[in-house]
Amino acid sequence: MIRVLFICHGNICRSTMAQFVFQDMVNHAGLADEFFIDSKATSTEEIGNPPHRGTVRKMNELGIPMQPHFASQVTKSDYNKFDYIIGMDKWNYKNMMRIFGGDPDGRVSLLLEFAGSGRDIADPWYTGNFDDTYRDVKEGCEALLYKCVGEIKA
């Protein structure tokens, strides 16, 4: 089983969107039994809160199912529970390195790195633009799924 953890600052916008989008892609590929997918925050600001209304609206607009979710913070022990720990921007990455105390096994990356880009995924909490965030999340998740399917078939 491939274990994937998406991380952003508050765990109500980007990381939850990535979790829902990736789960939907995995389900459509018939690979639901091959994955465990979750999302968490680097901060404590939104702990216990549901996904942002903009994320919920975008997922509903696209017909992407959402699982019940309440923001939680990533911990050092999460490092050994996941194969892929994926941040949305360089600030998330820096905070993940602080929380984990480094990345000795090479599990931590940024989502758009899988698509060959060094771009950050803009935070719609500040931009208000959930469409652009979705396009970037979708691009990264498609590339991640492609990589994971290669691992499953290997």
N, C-alpha and C positions, 0 to 999 in steps of 0.2 A: 504494500500500500504506500502511495506517495502522499506525504503530509505537507500541506501548503498553508503558510500563515501570511496574510496580508496585513501590513501595518501602516498607519498614518498617525497624525498628531492626536486626533480625538476619537477615532473609531466610529464616526457617525456619517462621514461623507465618502471619501475615496476608498478606504480599506473595505468598508462594507459593500460599496459598489463593486469593487474587484472580487470580493467573496461571492456575491450573488451572480455576477457575470460569468466568472470562472466556473462556478457550480452548474450554471445553465449550460455552458459549453460542454462540460464533462458529461452531464446528463444526456445531452443531444448526441454525443459521441458514443453513448452506451457504455461509459466507463465509470459510472458512479461508484461501483464496488472497488475501484482501484484507487480512490482518493479520499482523503479527509481534508476538508478545507475550512479554515476559520479566519478571523480577523481580530486585531487588537490595536490598542493605542500606545503611544510612547508617553502620553501625559495622563494626568488624573482628572482633567477638566470636565470631561463628559461622561465619566464612569456611571453606569446604570441607565444612561439615556438611550432611547431607540434611535434608529437611523434618521438622519436629517430629512425633513420633508421634501427637499429637492432631490435627494437620492431616491426616496420612495416614489415621488412623482415620475422621475425618469425611468425607473424600473417598471412601473405600471404602464407608462406610455409604450414601452418596448415589449411588454408581456413577459418580462423576466421575473420568475417567482422569487420571493424573498422568504428566508427562514426567520423565525423569531430571533431577534438579536438585541442585546443590550451591551453598550460599550464596556470594555474591560481593558485593563492595562497589561501589557506584556511584562513578563518577569524573566529574570536570569535563567530560571529552570525551563522556560519555554524553548531555549536554544536547543536542547537535546530532544525535544518532542517533535520537531519539524525538520523535514528535509530541505524545504525552501522557505526562507524567511524574507519577505519581499516588501520593501519600503516604497513609498510613493515619491519621495524627494530626498535631496541631499541632507536636509535638516533631519528627517526621519532616520536616515542612515547613520548620521553622527550620534543621534540619541540611542539608536539600537546598539551601536558599538559601545557606548557608555554603559548601557544596561547589561549587555552580555559580557562585557570585559574583553571584547575582541571577537574575532571570527576564525578560530583555529581550523575549523572544518570546511570553510568556504560555503556556508549555507546562506549568507546574507547578500542580497543584491537589491537593485532598484528595478521596478517592473519594466520600464522601457528598455533596460539593458537587454532583455530577451529579444527585443525587436531591433537591436543594433543601434539604439539611440541613447545618448547621455542626457536627454531632456528630463526635466522634472514634470510630474503631473500636477498641474496647477490646482490649488486648493479652492474648491467652489464655495467654501465657507466665506472666503474673502472676495472671490471673483463673481460669485453668483451664477457662473456659467457651468451648469451641469452637463450641457451638450458637449462642450470641449473636453471636459473631464471624462465623459463616457467614451468619446472617440479614442482618447489616449489609453484609457483602461482596457477597452476592447482590443486595441492594437497590441498591448503588452500581454494580455491574457491569451490571445490567439497564438502568439509566439511561444509563450510558456507552455501551452497545451501541445503544440507541435514538438517541443523539446521533450516533454514528458511522455508523449506517445512513443517517441523513439526509444526511451528508456524501457517502457513497458514491453515493447516488441523485441528488445535486445535480449 
